[in-house]
Amino acid sequence: MMVGLARPEFLDHRSGWGSGLFPHTTIRLEPLSNADAAALAEPLLANLDLSRETIERIAEAAEGNPLFVEELTAAFIEGQSLGSDLPTTVRAAIAARLDALPSAARAVILDASVVGRAFWRGVLVDFGGHGDLDDALSALEVRDFIRRVPSSRVRGDVEYQFKHILIREVAYATIPRSLRRERHAAVARYVESAAGQTKDLAAFLAHHWREAGDPDKAIDYLLLAADQALNGWALAEAISLFDAALELAPNDARRRQIRLARGIGRVTLDDYQGAVDDLGELLPELSGRDRVEGLLGWIWGTEWTEQAAETIAGAQEALELAQKLGDQELIAVATGRLSQGLAMRGEPGDLDRGAELGEKALQIWVPGTRSWDRVNHQHMFGEQLYWMGRLADAGALMASVTEAEADPQSLEARLRSASLRAMVLTSTGRYEEGLALFDQTLQLAQRLGRPIRIIQNYSTLPLRDIFDLDEARRRTEDSVEATTGMVGFTMPKAMAMADLVQTALLQGDIATAQAAWRIQWDDSVNTKGWARWLVACRLAAARAELELATGHPIEAVEWARKTIELSEPVRRVKYEIVGRTLLGHALVASGKPKEAIPELRLAVEQADRLGSPPQRWQSRAGLARALYQSGDDTGAERAFADAGTVINNVAAGLARERAARFLAAEQIQEVLKPRPSSRARS
């Protein structure tokens, strides 16, 4: 008898448990010529007194099928009469061999075929009626119908496998339908009683209960198997299982339950448009808690297809319904979704309100509940905090995500959270730690077969900060290529294009920067999602820099002011600093250094509060140039010295090769070089 199960995956239908629901992998054998078929049959028939003509007849009947040759040959070896009419198909040959078996062996192989391609002695014992079971199994082995597996996947039991799937199928087809049902139910009951943990056997049990004529139990196991597939990031398999459950559903209520689970399954594995379509069609049929669940899944899909208005409206309805139900779990999730919708829209006041709701959601979250929703909310809220310049808060939140246990379906959010944590580290000057975490996260994502485009988007920023521009450009171009053709979620492409503009600018590649800017600007400002304000800030700043690089300081002033105007309402502190620094440069280039000084002093103050080294040294360098042009040599020297201190502190924290590249960059050398006083210049 079976005393326990080995690894949980031992009954995975993909390992050979036959069923109509999960088709077997077809073993394709190349056809043989008649001569080759005869050559195959001849040694097998060497001990029989058969003429060459008979052997050639066998080869001709097999029509080049090696398995057919083997089955016909085996039939003759087992003593069947050659006769004048050979079986015309391999199935017929197998059936003839089965019919010729002793009755005990034939009964055993028929019962074994109910189990699947692989079967166990303990199951046959449980069926009963096989008093000479071991003799029958030995006879089947000798006749090459089955083979004993050296290492059983069931502890304490003996495992066998049909030599070929066709043998199992022909044997199974021989069993009367009424007996099949009885046997399938017996297999299912045996596994349920012997296995204990049946969730890992769900697909197997679903097949047997379906064939036993118990659709309710089959549906339960199909849904359990679908959940297992989702945990393994096997979306197509999960959808197939949900669809199979729908075919068995006895009424509309059960169908709604399955459709809801299917839609939420799509959401959890990033099939956002599929989820929007599935759940959008289902929502009018839902009420109560099911409607809240459907709305939460639907708005997660609309969020990632950048439909801000729909996300906010759906989240508000879900929150109101959850409050009426008094369901604290759902209230917390809906509050988090509303926070994310507001952050995506980015209208004046949205980021502040979104941050307030994001913190509230975490405060009211019921401990130990809805881990997937919590991890995803923490990540999205962490992104918002990062954009708003709350680096320490974002870093602490991302650390809690990456260090906490979570369900397998939250893998994508955890990878993104690790990369955002790396962004926070590098943004606060801890470049070596952050870059190492980026590399680890990229390697892990690749090993797990997950897309790396978002992580690569993130990782190019610190590389630009320390002037590793060739590697930044390579990753940027890979990210742009990886996002080509994406539908719905435009942020990765928008960010990658903005990265390309900034990297090209640092390399002095004005033509590429201009071309990329023209492609992306209209797309960003016209989208309904994050890019409308998040990427537009970056592109406005890049345009100001382009105007400066091409000798148009007046236009640069306009674009720098636009950068500030875009950044302030959404608390995009970093690009407000960048905008003020560029405005200072443009005013100096326009011959207005005294107008530039207040803007640059404010940029320095903001950069110190933010704590990000590039903004700190760049704003100080800009202030120094404005002071220098206005004749304040002492103030300029002090500002240049402060910028140099920030630069040297960055270099001190870098590995030797990175530090050398950073300090050798033209932009850095321009800050560190000695300057004559205004008196000497005159």
C-alpha positions as CSV (number, residue, x, y, z in Angstrom):
1,M,0.0,0.0,0.0
2,M,1.0,3.6,-0.6
3,V,2.4,5.1,2.7
4,G,3.2,8.6,1.6
5,L,4.1,10.8,-1.3
6,A,7.5,11.9,-2.5
7,R,8.1,15.3,-4.0
8,P,4.9,17.4,-4.4
9,E,5.2,17.4,-8.2
10,F,5.2,13.6,-8.5
11,L,1.7,13.5,-9.7
12,D,1.9,16.5,-12.0
13,H,-0.1,15.6,-15.1
14,R,2.9,16.6,-17.2
15,S,4.9,13.7,-15.9
16,G,2.7,11.2,-17.6
17,W,-0.6,10.7,-15.9
18,G,-2.9,10.2,-18.8
19,S,-6.1,12.1,-19.2
20,G,-8.3,13.5,-21.9
21,L,-8.1,16.9,-20.2
22,F,-4.4,17.0,-20.4
23,P,-3.2,15.5,-23.7
24,H,-0.1,13.5,-23.7
25,T,3.0,14.6,-25.5
26,T,3.1,12.7,-28.8
27,I,6.2,10.6,-29.3
28,R,7.1,11.1,-33.0
29,L,9.0,8.4,-34.7
30,E,10.4,8.8,-38.2
31,P,8.9,6.3,-40.6
32,L,11.1,3.5,-41.7
33,S,11.5,2.1,-45.2
34,N,10.3,-1.4,-45.8
35,A,13.8,-2.6,-45.9
36,D,14.7,-0.9,-42.6
37,A,11.5,-2.3,-41.1
38,A,12.4,-5.8,-42.2
39,A,15.9,-5.3,-40.8
40,L,14.3,-4.3,-37.4
41,A,12.0,-7.3,-37.4
42,E,14.5,-9.9,-38.5
43,P,16.6,-10.2,-35.3
44,L,13.4,-10.1,-33.2
45,L,12.1,-13.1,-35.1
46,A,15.4,-15.0,-35.4
47,N,14.2,-17.8,-33.2
48,L,11.0,-18.4,-35.1
49,D,10.8,-20.5,-38.3
50,L,9.6,-17.7,-40.5
51,S,10.4,-17.1,-44.1
52,R,11.9,-14.0,-45.5
53,E,8.6,-13.4,-47.3
54,T,6.8,-13.4,-44.0
55,I,9.2,-11.0,-42.4
56,E,8.7,-8.7,-45.4
57,R,4.9,-9.0,-45.1
58,I,5.2,-7.8,-41.5
59,A,7.4,-4.8,-42.6
60,E,4.9,-3.9,-45.4
61,A,1.9,-4.1,-43.0
62,A,3.7,-1.8,-40.5
63,E,4.0,0.9,-43.3
64,G,7.2,2.1,-41.8
65,N,6.0,2.6,-38.2
66,P,8.7,1.2,-35.9
67,L,6.2,0.7,-33.0
68,F,3.9,-1.3,-35.4
69,V,6.9,-3.5,-36.3
70,E,7.6,-4.1,-32.7
71,E,3.9,-4.9,-31.8
72,L,3.4,-7.3,-34.7
73,T,6.7,-9.0,-34.0
74,A,5.9,-9.3,-30.3
75,A,2.5,-10.9,-31.2
76,F,4.3,-13.6,-33.2
77,I,6.9,-14.1,-30.4
78,E,4.0,-14.6,-27.9
79,G,2.7,-17.4,-30.1
80,Q,-0.1,-15.9,-32.0
81,S,-0.9,-17.4,-35.4
82,L,0.3,-15.5,-38.4
83,G,-2.8,-16.2,-40.4
84,S,-3.6,-14.6,-43.7
85,D,-5.0,-11.2,-42.4
86,L,-2.5,-9.1,-40.4
87,P,-3.8,-6.3,-38.2
88,T,-4.0,-3.1,-40.3
89,T,-3.1,-0.6,-37.6
90,V,-0.8,-0.4,-34.6
91,R,-3.8,-0.1,-32.3
92,A,-5.3,-3.3,-33.7
93,A,-1.9,-5.0,-33.2
94,I,-1.9,-3.9,-29.6
95,A,-5.5,-4.9,-29.1
96,A,-4.8,-8.4,-30.5
97,R,-1.9,-8.8,-28.0
98,L,-4.1,-7.6,-25.1
99,D,-6.8,-10.1,-26.1
100,A,-4.2,-12.9,-26.0
101,L,-3.1,-12.2,-22.5
102,P,-4.0,-14.6,-19.6
103,S,-7.2,-13.3,-17.9
104,A,-5.4,-12.2,-14.7
105,A,-2.8,-10.2,-16.5
106,R,-5.4,-8.7,-18.8
107,A,-7.5,-7.6,-15.8
108,V,-4.5,-6.0,-14.2
109,I,-3.4,-4.0,-17.3
110,L,-7.0,-2.8,-17.8
111,D,-7.2,-1.5,-14.3
112,A,-3.8,0.0,-14.5
113,S,-4.8,1.9,-17.6
114,V,-7.4,3.8,-15.6
115,V,-4.7,5.3,-13.4
116,G,-2.7,6.7,-16.3
117,R,0.6,6.2,-18.2
118,A,2.3,5.6,-14.8
119,F,0.7,3.6,-12.1
120,W,1.5,2.0,-8.7
121,R,1.0,-1.4,-7.2
122,G,-0.8,0.0,-4.2
123,V,-3.6,1.4,-6.4
124,L,-4.2,-2.0,-7.9
125,V,-4.2,-3.6,-4.5
126,D,-6.8,-1.1,-3.4
127,F,-9.0,-2.0,-6.4
128,G,-9.2,-5.6,-5.1
129,G,-9.8,-8.7,-7.1
130,H,-6.2,-9.3,-8.1
131,G,-5.1,-12.2,-5.9
132,D,-2.2,-13.1,-8.1
133,L,-1.2,-9.4,-8.7
134,D,2.6,-9.9,-8.6
135,D,2.5,-12.8,-11.1
136,A,0.3,-10.7,-13.4
137,L,2.6,-7.7,-13.2
138,S,5.6,-10.0,-13.9
139,A,3.8,-11.5,-16.9
140,L,3.1,-8.0,-18.3
141,E,6.8,-7.0,-17.8
142,V,8.0,-10.1,-19.6
143,R,5.7,-9.4,-22.5
144,D,7.0,-5.8,-22.6
145,F,3.7,-4.1,-22.0
146,I,4.9,-2.3,-18.9
147,R,8.3,-1.5,-17.3
148,R,9.1,-1.2,-13.6
149,V,10.5,2.3,-12.8
150,P,13.8,1.9,-10.8
151,S,13.0,4.8,-8.4
152,S,9.3,5.1,-7.4
153,R,7.9,8.6,-6.9
154,V,5.7,7.2,-4.2
155,R,7.4,6.3,-1.0
156,G,6.9,2.6,0.0
157,D,5.3,1.6,-3.3
158,V,6.4,0.1,-6.6
159,E,6.0,2.3,-9.7
160,Y,5.3,1.0,-13.2
161,Q,4.9,2.7,-16.6
162,F,3.3,1.6,-19.8
163,K,6.0,1.0,-22.4
164,H,4.1,3.3,-24.8
165,I,1.2,5.7,-24.4
166,L,-0.7,3.8,-27.1
167,I,-0.7,0.6,-25.1
168,R,-2.4,2.5,-22.2
169,E,-4.9,4.1,-24.5
170,V,-5.9,0.8,-26.2
171,A,-6.2,-0.9,-22.9
172,Y,-8.3,1.9,-21.5
173,A,-10.6,1.9,-24.6
174,T,-11.3,-1.8,-23.9
175,I,-12.9,-1.1,-20.5
176,P,-16.8,-0.7,-20.5
177,R,-17.9,2.9,-19.8
178,S,-19.9,1.9,-16.7
179,L,-16.8,0.2,-15.2
180,R,-14.6,3.2,-16.1
181,R,-16.6,5.5,-13.8
182,E,-16.4,3.2,-10.9
183,R,-12.6,2.7,-11.4
184,H,-11.9,6.5,-11.8
185,A,-13.8,7.2,-8.5
186,A,-11.8,4.4,-6.8
187,V,-8.5,5.9,-8.0
188,A,-9.5,9.4,-6.8
189,R,-10.7,8.1,-3.4
190,Y,-7.5,6.1,-2.9
191,V,-5.2,9.1,-3.7
192,E,-7.3,11.4,-1.4
193,S,-7.0,8.9,1.5
194,A,-3.3,8.0,0.9
195,A,-1.9,11.4,-0.1
196,G,-3.1,13.7,2.8
197,Q,-1.9,16.8,1.0
198,T,-4.1,16.7,-2.2
199,K,-3.4,20.2,-3.5
200,D,-0.3,19.1,-5.4
201,L,-2.4,16.3,-7.0
202,A,-5.3,18.5,-8.0
203,A,-5.0,18.2,-11.8
204,F,-4.8,14.4,-11.4
205,L,-7.8,14.2,-9.1
206,A,-9.8,16.7,-11.2
207,H,-9.4,14.3,-14.2
208,H,-10.5,11.2,-12.2
209,W,-13.5,12.9,-10.6
210,R,-14.6,14.3,-13.9
211,E,-14.3,10.8,-15.5
212,A,-16.1,9.4,-12.5
213,G,-19.1,11.7,-13.2
214,D,-18.7,14.0,-10.2
215,P,-18.4,17.5,-11.8
216,D,-18.5,19.3,-8.4
217,K,-15.4,17.6,-7.1
218,A,-13.7,17.9,-10.5
219,I,-14.4,21.7,-10.5
220,D,-13.0,22.1,-7.0
221,Y,-9.8,20.3,-8.0
222,L,-9.5,22.2,-11.3
223,L,-9.7,25.5,-9.4
224,L,-7.1,24.2,-7.0
225,A,-4.9,23.1,-9.9
226,A,-5.3,26.5,-11.5
227,D,-4.1,28.2,-8.3
228,Q,-1.1,25.9,-8.4
229,A,-0.4,26.9,-12.0
230,L,-0.6,30.6,-11.1
231,N,1.9,30.0,-8.3
232,G,4.2,28.5,-10.9
233,W,3.6,31.5,-13.2
234,A,2.0,29.2,-15.8
235,L,-0.8,31.5,-17.0
236,A,-1.8,29.6,-20.1
237,E,-2.1,26.4,-18.1
238,A,-4.1,28.2,-15.4
239,I,-6.5,29.7,-18.0
240,S,-6.9,26.2,-19.6
241,L,-7.9,24.8,-16.2
242,F,-10.3,27.6,-15.5
243,D,-11.9,27.0,-18.9
244,A,-12.2,23.3,-18.2
245,A,-14.0,24.1,-14.9
246,L,-16.4,26.4,-16.8
247,E,-17.4,23.6,-19.1
248,L,-18.4,21.5,-16.1
249,A,-20.2,24.3,-14.1
250,P,-23.8,23.3,-13.4
251,N,-25.3,26.7,-13.0
252,D,-24.7,30.5,-13.5
253,A,-23.6,31.1,-9.9
254,R,-20.8,28.5,-10.3
255,R,-19.8,30.0,-13.7
256,R,-19.6,33.5,-12.2
257,Q,-17.4,32.2,-9.4
258,I,-15.0,30.5,-11.9
259,R,-15.0,33.6,-14.2
260,L,-14.1,35.8,-11.3
261,A,-11.3,33.5,-10.3
262,R,-10.0,33.4,-13.9
263,G,-10.1,37.2,-14.2
264,I,-8.2,37.7,-10.9
265,G,-5.8,35.0,-12.1
266,R,-5.0,37.0,-15.2
267,V,-4.4,40.1,-13.0
268,T,-1.9,38.3,-10.7
269,L,0.2,37.2,-13.6
270,D,0.2,40.5,-15.5
271,D,-2.3,39.7,-18.2
272,Y,-3.8,43.2,-17.6
273,Q,-5.8,43.6,-20.8
274,G,-7.1,40.1,-20.6
275,A,-8.2,40.9,-17.0
276,V,-9.9,44.1,-18.0
277,D,-11.8,42.3,-20.7
278,D,-12.8,39.3,-18.6
279,L,-13.7,41.2,-15.5
280,G,-15.3,44.1,-17.3
281,E,-17.7,41.7,-19.0
282,L,-18.4,40.0,-15.7
283,L,-18.9,43.0,-13.4
284,P,-22.6,43.7,-14.3
285,E,-23.4,40.2,-13.0
286,L,-21.7,40.7,-9.6
287,S,-22.9,42.0,-6.3
288,G,-21.8,42.2,-2.7
289,R,-18.3,41.0,-1.9
290,D,-17.9,39.4,-5.3
291,R,-18.4,42.8,-6.9
292,V,-15.8,44.4,-4.7
293,E,-13.3,41.6,-5.6
294,G,-14.2,42.0,-9.3
295,L,-13.7,45.7,-9.1
296,L,-10.3,45.4,-7.3
297,G,-9.1,43.0,-10.0
298,W,-10.5,45.1,-12.9
299,I,-8.9,48.3,-11.6
300,W,-5.5,46.6,-11.2
301,G,-5.8,45.9,-14.9
302,T,-7.0,49.4,-15.8
303,E,-4.1,50.8,-13.7
304,W,-1.5,48.9,-15.7
305,T,-3.1,49.8,-19.0
306,E,-2.9,53.4,-17.8
307,Q,-6.6,54.2,-17.6
308,A,-6.5,56.7,-14.8
309,A,-10.2,57.8,-14.8
310,E,-11.5,54.2,-14.8
311,T,-9.0,53.2,-12.0
312,I,-10.1,56.1,-9.7
313,A,-13.8,55.6,-10.4
314,G,-13.6,51.8,-9.8
315,A,-11.5,52.2,-6.6
316,Q,-14.0,54.7,-5.2
317,E,-16.9,52.3,-5.9
318,A,-15.0,49.4,-4.4
319,L,-14.1,51.4,-1.3
320,E,-17.8,52.5,-0.8
321,L,-19.0,48.9,-1.2
322,A,-16.4,47.6,1.2
323,Q,-17.3,50.1,3.8
324,K,-21.0,49.2,3.5
325,L,-20.0,45.5,4.0
326,G,-17.8,46.5,6.9
327,D,-15.0,44.3,5.5
328,Q,-11.7,45.7,6.8
329,E,-9.6,43.6,4.5
330,L,-11.3,44.9,1.4
331,I,-11.4,48.5,2.7
332,A,-7.6,48.5,3.0
333,V,-7.0,47.1,-0.5
334,A,-9.5,49.5,-2.0
335,T,-7.9,52.4,-0.2
336,G,-4.5,51.4,-1.6
337,R,-5.9,51.1,-5.1
338,L,-7.4,54.6,-4.9
339,S,-4.0,55.9,-3.7
340,Q,-2.4,54.4,-6.8
341,G,-5.1,55.8,-9.2
342,L,-4.5,59.3,-7.9
343,A,-0.8,58.9,-8.2
344,M,-1.2,57.8,-11.8
345,R,-3.4,60.7,-12.7
346,G,-1.1,63.3,-11.2
347,E,-3.4,66.3,-11.2
348,P,-2.7,69.1,-8.7
349,G,-3.2,67.7,-5.2
350,D,-3.3,64.1,-6.4
351,L,0.1,63.1,-5.2
352,D,-0.5,64.5,-1.7
353,R,-3.9,62.8,-1.4
354,G,-2.4,59.6,-2.9
355,A,0.4,59.6,-0.3
356,E,-2.1,60.2,2.5
357,L,-4.3,57.3,1.3
358,G,-1.3,55.1,0.7
359,E,-0.1,55.4,4.3
360,K,-3.6,54.9,5.6
361,A,-4.0,51.7,3.7
362,L,-0.8,50.3,5.3
363,Q,-2.0,51.4,8.8
364,I,-5.4,49.7,8.5
365,W,-4.2,46.6,6.7
366,V,-5.4,43.5,8.6
367,P,-2.2,41.6,9.6
368,G,-1.5,38.4,7.7
369,T,-4.1,39.0,5.0
370,R,-4.0,39.4,1.2
371,S,-0.2,39.2,0.9
372,W,-0.2,39.7,-2.9
373,D,-2.3,42.9,-2.6
374,R,-0.1,44.2,0.2
375,V,3.2,43.6,-1.6
376,N,1.9,45.3,-4.7
377,H,0.6,48.2,-2.8
378,Q,3.9,48.6,-0.9
379,H,5.8,48.7,-4.2
380,M,3.5,51.2,-5.9
381,F,3.4,53.4,-2.8
382,G,7.2,53.2,-2.6
383,E,7.4,54.3,-6.2
384,Q,5.3,57.3,-5.4
385,L,7.4,58.2,-2.3
386,Y,10.5,58.0,-4.5
387,W,9.1,60.3,-7.1
388,M,8.1,62.8,-4.4
389,G,11.7,62.8,-3.1
390,R,10.9,60.9,0.1
391,L,13.9,58.7,-0.4
392,A,14.4,57.4,3.1
393,D,10.7,56.4,3.4
394,A,10.8,54.7,0.0
395,G,13.9,52.8,0.9
396,A,12.5,51.6,4.2
397,L,9.3,50.4,2.5
398,M,11.2,48.6,-0.3
399,A,13.4,46.9,2.3
400,S,10.3,45.6,4.1
401,V,9.0,44.2,0.7
402,T,12.1,42.4,-0.3
403,E,12.9,41.0,3.1
404,A,9.3,39.7,4.0
405,E,7.9,36.4,2.9
406,A,5.3,36.6,0.2
407,D,3.3,34.3,-2.1
408,P,4.8,33.2,-5.4
409,Q,2.5,35.3,-7.4
410,S,4.1,38.5,-6.0
411,L,7.4,37.7,-7.7
412,E,7.2,40.5,-10.2
413,A,6.5,43.2,-7.5
414,R,9.3,41.9,-5.4
415,L,11.8,42.1,-8.3
416,R,10.7,45.7,-9.0
417,S,10.9,46.5,-5.3
418,A,14.5,45.2,-5.1
419,S,15.4,47.4,-8.1
420,L,13.6,50.5,-6.5
421,R,15.6,49.8,-3.3
422,A,18.7,49.8,-5.4
423,M,17.6,53.2,-6.9
424,V,17.2,54.6,-3.5
425,L,20.7,53.5,-2.4
426,T,22.3,55.0,-5.5
427,S,20.2,58.2,-5.2
428,T,21.6,58.7,-1.7
429,G,25.2,58.2,-2.8
430,R,25.6,54.5,-2.0
431,Y,26.5,53.6,-5.5
432,E,28.4,50.3,-5.0
433,E,25.7,48.8,-2.8
434,G,23.0,49.9,-5.2
435,L,24.7,48.7,-8.4
436,A,25.5,45.3,-6.8
437,L,21.8,45.0,-5.9
438,F,20.8,45.9,-9.5
439,D,23.1,43.2,-10.8
440,Q,21.8,40.6,-8.4
441,T,18.2,41.5,-9.3
442,L,18.8,41.4,-13.0
443,Q,20.5,38.0,-12.7
444,L,17.6,36.7,-10.6
445,A,15.0,38.0,-13.0
446,Q,16.8,36.3,-15.9
447,R,17.2,33.1,-14.0
448,L,13.4,33.1,-13.2
449,G,12.5,33.9,-16.8
450,R,11.0,37.3,-15.9
451,P,11.3,40.4,-18.1
452,I,14.1,42.7,-17.2
453,R,13.1,45.9,-19.1
454,I,11.9,47.8,-16.0
455,I,14.9,46.8,-13.9
456,Q,17.2,47.9,-16.8
457,N,15.3,51.2,-17.0
458,Y,16.0,51.8,-13.3
459,S,19.6,50.8,-13.5
460,T,20.7,53.3,-16.1
461,L,20.2,56.3,-13.8
462,P,23.1,55.5,-11.4
463,L,25.3,54.6,-14.4
464,R,24.7,58.1,-15.8
465,D,25.4,59.6,-12.4
466,I,28.9,58.1,-12.3
467,F,29.5,58.6,-16.1
468,D,29.6,54.9,-17.0
469,L,27.9,56.1,-20.2
470,D,28.7,53.3,-22.6
471,E,27.1,50.7,-20.3
472,A,24.2,53.1,-19.6
473,R,23.7,53.5,-23.4
474,R,23.8,49.7,-24.0
475,R,21.2,49.1,-21.3
476,T,19.1,52.0,-22.5
477,E,19.0,50.8,-26.1
478,D,18.2,47.2,-24.9
479,S,15.3,48.6,-22.9
480,V,14.0,50.6,-25.8
481,E,14.1,47.5,-28.1
482,A,12.5,45.4,-25.4
483,T,9.5,47.8,-25.1
484,T,8.9,48.1,-28.8
485,G,5.4,47.0,-29.7
486,M,4.1,47.0,-26.1
487,V,0.4,47.8,-25.8
488,G,-1.4,49.4,-22.9
489,F,1.5,49.9,-20.5
490,T,3.6,52.7,-22.0
491,M,5.7,53.6,-19.1
492,P,8.7,51.3,-19.7
493,K,9.0,52.7,-23.3
494,A,8.6,56.3,-22.2
495,M,11.2,55.9,-19.4
496,A,13.6,54.1,-21.8
497,M,13.3,56.9,-24.4
498,A,13.8,59.6,-21.7
499,D,16.9,57.6,-20.6
500,L,18.2,57.6,-24.2
501,V,17.8,61.4,-24.4
502,Q,19.7,62.0,-21.2
503,T,22.4,59.5,-22.0
504,A,22.9,60.9,-25.5
505,L,23.1,64.4,-24.0
506,L,25.9,63.4,-21.6
507,Q,27.8,61.8,-24.5
508,G,27.4,64.9,-26.6
509,D,25.3,63.0,-29.2
510,I,22.9,65.9,-29.8
511,A,21.4,64.4,-33.0
512,T,20.2,61.2,-31.1
513,A,19.0,63.2,-28.2
514,Q,16.9,65.5,-30.4
515,A,15.5,62.6,-32.4
516,A,14.5,60.6,-29.3
517,W,13.0,63.7,-27.7
518,R,10.8,64.4,-30.7
519,I,9.5,60.9,-30.8
520,Q,8.6,60.8,-27.1
521,W,7.4,64.2,-26.1
522,D,3.9,64.1,-27.7
523,D,3.4,60.5,-26.6
524,S,4.2,61.5,-23.0
525,V,2.1,64.6,-22.7
526,N,-0.9,63.0,-24.4
527,T,-1.1,59.8,-22.4
528,K,-3.6,59.2,-19.6
529,G,-1.1,57.6,-17.2
530,W,2.0,58.3,-15.3
531,A,4.1,59.4,-18.3
532,R,2.0,62.5,-18.7
533,W,3.6,64.1,-15.7
534,L,6.4,61.8,-14.6
535,V,8.2,61.5,-17.9
536,A,7.2,65.0,-19.2
537,C,9.2,66.6,-16.3
538,R,12.3,64.7,-17.5
539,L,11.8,65.5,-21.2
540,A,11.2,69.2,-20.5
541,A,14.5,69.4,-18.6
542,A,16.2,67.5,-21.4
543,R,14.8,70.1,-23.9
544,A,16.2,72.9,-21.9
545,E,19.6,71.2,-21.9
546,L,19.3,70.7,-25.7
547,E,18.6,74.4,-26.2
548,L,21.6,75.3,-24.2
549,A,23.8,72.8,-26.1
550,T,22.7,74.2,-29.4
551,G,23.1,77.9,-28.4
552,H,19.6,78.9,-27.7
553,P,19.6,80.3,-24.1
554,I,16.2,82.2,-24.4
555,E,14.5,78.9,-25.4
556,A,16.4,77.1,-22.7
557,V,14.9,79.6,-20.1
558,E,11.4,78.8,-21.3
559,W,11.9,75.0,-21.1
560,A,13.6,75.2,-17.7
561,R,10.6,77.2,-16.4
562,K,8.3,74.6,-17.9
563,T,10.2,71.9,-16.1
564,I,9.6,73.7,-12.8
565,E,5.9,74.3,-13.6
566,L,5.4,70.6,-14.4
567,S,7.3,69.4,-11.3
568,E,5.9,71.5,-8.5
569,P,2.2,70.4,-8.6
570,V,3.2,66.7,-8.5
571,R,6.0,67.1,-5.9
572,R,8.6,65.9,-8.4
573,V,11.4,67.5,-6.2
574,K,14.3,66.1,-8.2
575,Y,13.2,67.7,-11.5
576,E,12.2,70.9,-9.8
577,I,15.9,71.1,-8.7
578,V,17.1,70.1,-12.2
579,G,14.8,72.7,-13.7
580,R,16.1,75.5,-11.4
581,T,19.7,74.5,-12.0
582,L,19.1,74.6,-15.8
583,L,17.2,77.9,-15.4
584,G,20.3,79.3,-13.7
585,H,22.6,78.1,-16.5
586,A,20.3,79.5,-19.1
587,L,20.0,82.9,-17.4
588,V,23.8,83.1,-17.1
589,A,24.1,82.2,-20.8
590,S,21.6,85.0,-21.5
591,G,23.8,87.5,-19.6
592,K,21.6,87.6,-16.5
593,P,23.8,86.0,-13.8
594,K,22.2,88.1,-11.0
595,E,18.7,86.7,-11.9
596,A,20.2,83.2,-11.9
597,I,21.6,83.4,-8.4
598,P,18.3,83.2,-6.4
599,E,17.1,80.3,-8.5
600,L,20.4,78.4,-8.0
601,R,20.5,79.1,-4.2
602,L,17.0,77.6,-3.9
603,A,18.2,74.6,-6.0
604,V,21.1,74.1,-3.6
605,E,18.8,74.2,-0.6
606,Q,16.4,71.7,-2.2
607,A,19.2,69.4,-3.3
608,D,20.5,69.3,0.3
609,R,17.1,68.3,1.6
610,L,16.8,65.7,-1.1
611,G,20.3,64.3,-0.4
612,S,21.0,63.1,-3.9
613,P,24.7,63.8,-4.9
614,P,24.3,64.7,-8.6
615,Q,21.7,67.4,-7.8
616,R,24.0,68.7,-4.9
617,W,27.1,69.1,-6.9
618,Q,25.4,70.3,-10.1
619,S,23.4,73.0,-8.3
620,R,26.5,74.2,-6.5
621,A,28.5,74.3,-9.7
622,G,25.7,76.2,-11.4
623,L,25.7,78.7,-8.5
624,A,29.4,79.0,-8.6
625,R,29.3,80.0,-12.3
626,A,26.6,82.5,-11.7
627,L,28.6,84.1,-8.8
628,Y,31.7,84.0,-10.9
629,Q,30.0,85.8,-13.8
630,S,28.5,88.4,-11.4
631,G,32.1,89.2,-10.0
632,D,31.7,87.4,-6.6
633,D,34.9,85.4,-6.8
634,T,34.9,84.5,-3.1
635,G,31.4,83.1,-3.3
636,A,32.2,81.3,-6.5
637,E,35.3,79.7,-5.0
638,R,33.3,78.5,-2.0
639,A,30.5,77.1,-4.2
640,F,33.0,75.3,-6.5
641,A,34.8,73.9,-3.4
642,D,31.5,72.7,-2.0
643,A,30.7,71.0,-5.3
644,G,34.1,69.5,-5.4
645,T,33.6,68.1,-1.9
646,V,30.4,66.3,-3.0
647,I,32.2,65.0,-6.1
648,N,35.1,63.7,-4.1
649,N,32.8,62.0,-1.5
650,V,31.1,60.2,-4.4
651,A,34.5,59.1,-5.8
652,A,35.6,57.9,-2.4
653,G,32.7,55.5,-2.3
654,L,33.3,54.0,-5.7
655,A,35.4,51.1,-6.8
656,R,38.8,52.2,-8.1
657,E,37.9,51.8,-11.8
658,R,34.6,53.5,-11.5
659,A,36.1,56.3,-9.4
660,A,38.8,56.9,-12.1
661,R,36.1,57.1,-14.9
662,F,33.9,59.4,-12.8
663,L,36.7,61.8,-12.0
664,A,37.9,61.8,-15.6
665,A,34.5,62.8,-17.0
666,E,34.6,66.2,-18.8
667,Q,31.7,67.5,-16.7
668,I,33.5,66.7,-13.5
669,Q,36.8,68.1,-14.7
670,E,35.0,71.3,-15.6
671,V,34.0,71.7,-11.9
672,L,37.3,70.7,-10.4
673,K,39.7,72.7,-12.6
674,P,41.4,75.9,-11.2
675,R,39.9,79.2,-12.3
676,P,41.4,82.7,-12.6
677,S,39.8,85.5,-10.5
678,S,37.6,88.1,-12.1
679,R,40.5,90.6,-11.6
680,A,42.9,88.3,-13.5
681,R,40.4,87.9,-16.3
682,S,40.0,91.6,-16.6
